[in-house]
Amino acid sequence: MGFGSLFKKDKTYARHELVGKGDKLLASGKMEKAIKCFDKALELLPESAEAIDSLPESAEIWCAKGMAFGMLENTEEGMKCCDKAIELSSNVPFFTSPWINKSRMFVMLGNTEEAIKCLDKVIKMTDEYPECRYKPTATDIGTRDSQALAWYNKGFIFPDGSEKAMKCFDKAIKSDPGFVDAWINKGYSLHHLGKHEESVVCIRRALELDPNHEYALSTIKTFGYEEYFK
């Protein structure tokens, strides 16, 4: 193996190390440090174009960087990163993460109409390309199904406890029956719609999936459901 190959291998290893470190910093809430890692990783990307039949690594890094900016509520930079990730993955129509991240930026900006468009894009993509539903979703917890996550996030855009919100959480559950937070929020919506018995069923299902889930346990007290869980 020549020096050129060794150098290339070292750069690839260093890049992957930086991305892994950035992901850990992102998950632990250290956004500024995560962004620095992603920037260094981008500097180590090869100059040649990546194969169009696979997801460009650069798109994934830009997406992660956008998420970090979003967590910092820097919507301008976050949106730029999401758009860059979408541009770089234009030949592989199954990369949902930048669209989900972009929807969050629009929510922060108060533009719910555009946020819904982004999430509807994800839902359409996952219908057309079912294999893309199970890509890792970085700091998102509760589900790795991006269609379920899109429906779940869409539910929060509609008024609390509304019929529209409840239907979105129901769709999230249909996509991923093990999505605990979706069960809880469906129960929340049902409670506010006056459907208390159905709400209890949802909270109970959430606790069957995760008996120690703090949000589910606190919801029982908030709604005065203690008698149903003795």
Buried (B, 14 or more C-beta within 10 A) or exposed (E): EEEEEEEEEEBBEEBEBBBEBBBEBBEEEBBEBBBBBBEBBBEBBEEEEBEEEEBBBBBBBBBBBBBBBBBBEBBEBBBBBBBBBBEBBEEBEBBBBBBBBBBBBBBBEEBBEBBBBBBBBBBBBBEEBEEBBBBEBBEBEBBBBBBBBBBBBBBBBBEEBBEEBBBBBBBBBEBBEBBBBBBBBBBBBBBBBEBBEBBBBBBBBBBEBBEEBEBBBEBBEEBEBEEBEE
